[in-house]
Amino acid sequence: KPRLNPSVDWTDCGGYIATIMYATGVDPNYPKVWVPAQIDYVRSNPDKYLVLENPTLGDLQPGDILLTEGHTMMYTGKT
């Protein structure tokens, strides 16, 4: 994390997902922390992100980012 997302000394769910985005090279401009900023960023970049407001399990693919008002996570697939 210090090399990829040195924004703060701690991390939360948003920082974790951001670090994944940088480590994989998927989106080096993804906001480093703060879920509300990440939600705004994703919604303002329709060329990069398809936003589904109420996805079903069938809509999801491994690697999809799931954002709620106070939490973000990554879908890794059916268990």
C-alpha positions, 0 to 999 in steps of 0.5 A: 500500500505505501508504494501504490496508495500512500494517501494516508497511513490507514486504509478502509474499504475505499482505500483497499479498492483504490489500491487494487485499481492502481496495482492492476493498472485498471484505473490510475485516476480512481480516488484514493479514499472516501467512498462518496468521492469514488461514487461520484467518480464512477458516475462521472466516467461512463466511458470507464464504468457501467453503473447498475443501480440495482444489480442482481446476482446474474448481472455481476461479474468477478471484479465488479465494484459494488458501491453503497453510500458508506461502503465499497467492495469487490465481487469475486464470484459465486461461492 
